[in-house]
Amino acid sequence: MARANKKSKAEKMKSIKTLINGINKKAGENIVNFASEEEMAEQLKIELIPTVSYALNSAFGGIPKGKITLITGDPDTGKTSFLLETIGHAMQEDESFTCFWCESENSLSQELLDMFGIDPERFVVHEVDPEHGSAEASMDIVIAMAQAGMDMVVVNSLKAMVPKKEIEDSMEQQNIALSARLNAKLMRKILSIISKSGTALCLVQQKSIDINSYGAPAQITGGRAILYSAVLTLDFNRVSIKSGDPYYDVRDDYRRIRCRVLKNHICGASKNPYTVTDYTVRLGYGTDIMGEILDEAYNRDIITKCPGGYFREYTDCEPHDKKNIRVMEDGTKCEWRGAANFQAYLDANPDYFDYIADRVKRYQRSSKVEELDASTTALLEETNNEEFDEDALIEEMEDVLASNEGE
């Protein structure tokens, strides 16, 4: 049955705008707006803090600002080192970058801060002490630091924080789901705060064995609120370095870490959000950036592995033969016999390594632009092929308005 006194499209849009203006005037600020407005478009953008690893940046882009990132995994899998290295890299790139670290596992040391190049003047630390402060008091500090506008806030870890009731009770007393309820309350309070301040909140959480489960008994503890609230969930595990791997001969000095993206709400629709990425860590130094850059250079044919164990950099001319090997300004050909000689040349000539790294970065930026252009084209084609029933949307909003007025 047709509606009586059906309004025109212009009249419906006018009533919607009047409603939006009334809501914003009552609130004293713009809390409701069209997605096409510049202010709302800025709020919907996600800014990322890149990691040191090129492989991890390709997998999920980085740590999102104004969002929650949940980091979990087995013991001794580099979760703390990953965050500290990311913070150190961000401080080197941005002189105003600040971080607050809430430490409850007693795993932070001055040696780690020095190793990753963290500026102590911009790194605020809170050591959780159950004798003088409970988990509730520490969470209040976390909320206050987020409100102050810290660029990153890290809690390491939620499971090691002791609630006040657990401190006061004896060891015989059982407190069911006490930490889960506390975490849920923290999520409800802090989500809107970090959204306004643009703080990247990173929560490190341990795993526990669930004796009632089959197949995968290791579960993320602390309740389901943190799983729902996080937009990015990373699971770190160690992988063995097997025979034939380039790091096999020096496997005692390196660790292979596998990062599994369990939840990803920050990547585009054109990319698989649930990826599994391996990266290598050199003990005492951090992520093996040189190895990652060289792997990317090999994959993109910036450096070519040729028969006979030669490593060559060609010019942009085709075909890739000896005539087209690039020659440096001093007359040296970009050609090395064997991986050891190539590695030794890179160690002795950091300028050439920086040149290769710059080419890899420029290639990655151009690839992202191509992905963005492809996704935009696909979206436009999909929009053109589908009819958008704007009148139906406006009628639905009118029904809501009418019901509110009736109440």
N, C-alpha and C positions, 0 to 999 in steps of 0.2 A: 504494500500500500504506500502510495506516494506521500511524502511529508507535506503538511500544510504550511504555507508562508515560508517556503524554502528561500534562504538568503542567497544572494549572489556571491561569487568568489571574492569580489572586492569587499563586500560587507563582512564576510567571514574573517578575512585577513585583518580587517580593521578592528573587529571585536577581539581577536587574539592578541593583537598588538596593545589594545587598551588593557587587557587582562595582564599582560607581561609588564607594562608600565606601572600598573597598580601594585603588583607584587613587589617589584623592585623599589617603588617609592615607600611601601610599607616597611621593607627590610632595611632601607637606607643605603643599599648598594645593589649592583647588578648581580643577582643570583640566578636569574632566569633569562635566557637570551637565545636567539637563533644561532645555529652552528655557523652560519655564514658571516656573522659579525666578527670583526677583527679581534675583539677582546676574548670572545669565546674560542675562536680558532687558536689563539695563543695558549689558552688553558689546555686545549686538547693535544697540543704538541708534546712529544716526549723527548726530553734531552737526556743523552747518555754520557756516562763517564767511561771512556774506553779503558780496557785492560792493557797490560803489556803484551799479551799474547795475540799475534795476528790470527791464529787458528780460532781462539775464543771469540775475538771480535767478529770474525766471519760467521760464527755460529749464532750468537745472540746480540751482537752489537756493543754491549757494555752494560754497566750498572745504571738503571733508570733513575733519574732524579724525580722527587715527589712521589715515589712508589716504594713498595716493600720488596726486597729480594731475600729469598730464603735459601741458605746454603747449608747443605747437609752432606753426609758421607761417612765412610768408615774412619776409624782412628788413623792418624798419621797419613793423611792423604793430601796435605797441603792447603787446607781450608783457610787457616790463619795466614799463611804465607801468601796465598792468592790475594787476600784482602789488603794486607800490608803492602804488597808490591803494587797493587792498583792505586792505593793511596799515595805511595811515594811517586809513582808516575804522574798522577794528577797534580801533586804539589810542584813537580818540576815543570809541568806544562802551564800551570796557573799559579801565579804568585799569591793570589788571594784565597786559594783553596784551604779550607779548614776541616778538621775531622774530630769527632768525639768518639772515644773507644771505651766501652763499658766492659771490663774484664772480670769474669767470674771463674775462669778456669785456671788462673794463675800461670798462664803460658806466655805472657808478654815479657820481653827482655830488651835491654838497651842495645844488645848486639843485633837483634832483629831490626830495630829501628835504624841503626847505622847502616846495616847491610842493604836495606831497601831505600836509603836516601830520604828518610822522613824528617821533616823539619820539626824539632821539638817545640818551637815557638807557635806552631799552628796545629799541634796535635795534643788534644786534651784527653787525659786518662782518668778513669774512675775505677779503682780496685774495689770490688765488692767484698766486704768483710761481714760475715754473718753475725759476728759478735757486736758490731756497732751499727749495722744497718741490714734491713731485710730486703727481699726482692721488691716489695712495694715501694720502699724508699728509693731504690736504684731505678725503678721504672719511672718514678716521678722526676728524677734527674734526667733520664733519657728524654722524657716529654719536654722538660724545660730547655734542654739543649736543642731539640728540634724546633721549638718555638723561637729560639734565639737566632735561627737561620744558619746553623751549621750545614756545610755542603754535604757531609756524610756523617751518619751516626751508625756505629757498629755495636752490636750486643753479642759478646762471645763468652758463654753461650746462654740460651734461655734455660736449658735443663739444669745447669749448675747453679742457678739462682735459687735461694732458699726463701720460701714465703715466711711471713712473720709467725703464723700459727704453727708451722713446722719447727721453728726455732724454739718456741715456748713449750711445745709438747715434748713428752719423753719419746725415746726411740720405740717404745712399744705401741704408741698411739698411731693409728692408721688414718691418713687423710686422703680420701679418695678424690681424684681429679682436681686437686687443689691448684696445681700448676696450670692445668688446662683452663680452669675458670679465670685464673689471673691473666693468662695470655689472651683470652678472649676479651677481657676488659681492656687490656692494653691496646688491642687492635681497634676496638671501637673508639677509643679516645684519640689515638695518634694518627689515624688515617687522614682525617680532615686537616690536622696540623701540618703534616709533611706535604700535603697537597698544596697548601697555601705558601709554605716556606720554601718549597722546592728541595727539601732534604732527601737524600738517598738513604733509606733505612735498610741496613743489612743485618739479618738475623741469622746467627750460626746456631744450628740445632743438632744435637746428637741423635743417633739411632739406638733403638732398643729391640730386644728380641721379644716377639709376640709368640708365646707358647701355644696359642690357639690357632695360629695360621699355618698354612701349608705352602711350600714352594719358595716363598720369599718372607722368611720370618722377621727380617730386619725392617722395622717400621719407624717412621718419623714420629717422635713423641711430642707431647705438649698440647694435644688437642687438635681439632680440625680447623679452628679459627685462623691459625697462622697459614694453613694451606690455602684457605679460601681468600685470605687478604693479600697474599703475595702474588704479584704479577709475573715474577720470574723465580723459578725454583731450579737450583743446580745441585746435582748429586755427583760427588767426587769419589773416585775409587782408584786404587793402584793397579797397574797392568805390568806384567812381567816383560822384561826385555829378552827376547828369544834370539837364538842363533840366526845369523844373517842380517840382524838389525845393525844399522851403522853405529849404534851406541853399545853394541854387545861387548866389545873389548874394554870399554870404560864403564861398564854397567854399575860398578861399585860407586862411581861418582855421580851417577845420574838416576833419576826416577821418572818413570813414564806414568802420567796421570791421565785418567779417562774422565772427562766431564760429560755427564748426561743431562740434557735439558728436559726436565720433567714437566715443566709448565712455562709457557712463553706467550704473554699477551702484549708484547712490544714489537714484534716483527711484522713485516707486511704480509699481505695475503699471498703474494707471489712466491714466498719462501717457506720451506718446511720448518715449522717452529720447533719440532722435537728432534733435535740432532744429537749425535754422539761424536765428540771430538777428543782426540788424543793430543797431548802436548808434553814436552819434556822439560824437566826441571834439573838444573845442575846444583848439587848440594853446596851450600855456602855462597851461591851467587843468585839463584832465582831462575826464572824462566829462561830457557836457552833461545834467546831471540835470534842469534846468528843462524842457528840451525833452522828455525822457522822461516826466516827470510830467504835462506838459500833454497829450502824446499819450495817456497812460493815462486822463486826465480826459476827453478827447474820446471815447475808445472806450467809457467807462463812463457817458457822458451826465452826468457831474458838471459839465462845462462843455459847452455846446451851441453848435455853429456854426450860425447862423441865416441865412436869406436876407438879402441886403443887406450882408453882411460883418459882421454883429453877432456878438459873443461874449456869451453870457448864462449866468448860473447861476440855475436855477429852484429853487423850494422843492419839497418832496416831493409837493405837490398835483398833481393831474391836472385838465385837460390843461395842457400847457406853453404857456401864452400869456402876454401881457404882464402880466396881472393876477397871475400867480404868480411873477414875477421876485423873487428874494430881495433884501431891503433890509437894509443894514447898520445898526449902531447909530447911526451919525451921519446916517442918512437917505439915504445914497448907494445908488442902485440898482446891482446887479451886472450892468451892461450896458456894453459897449464897442464902438465902431464901428471896425472894422479891426484886423488883427493887430498893427500897430505900436503903436496906442494901448493895446491889451491888454498887450503886452509891456512898454511903458513903465510902466503901472500896477503890474505885478508887480515891476519893478525898484525902483520908488519905495515899494512897500508889501510888504516881505518877510513881514510877519505874515499877510497874505492868502495869499501863496504857501505859507507853512507850513500854513495851514488847508486848502488844496487838497491838499497833499502828505499831510496826515494822513488826509483822506478817502480818497485813493487807497490808502494803506497799510491802512486799516481794511477797504476793499473786498477787497484782496488776501488779508488774513488770513481774512475770511469765506469767500472762494472756496476757500482751502486746506482749511478746515473742512468745507465742502460736499463737496470731492473726497474727503477722508478718510472722511466718513460714507458716501459712495457706494461707495468701494472696500471698506469694512468690510462693508456690507450685501451686496455682491456676493460677498465671500469667505464670509460666513455662509451665503448661499443655495447656493453651490457645495459647501460642506462638508456641508450638510444633504441635498443631492441625491446626493452620492457616499458610498458605504460605505467606511469606513476599516478595513482588515483589520489590526487590532492584533495578533491572534494570529499572523499570518504574520510580522510584524515581530519579535515576541518569539522565535519559532522560529528565525528567521534569526540573531538574536543568540546564541541558545543553541548553534547550530552553531559559531559563532566561538569561544565559550567552550570547547566540547568539544575543538575542534581545538587551542586554546592549551594546555589541560590535557594533551592527548596528547603535545604537543611537550615 
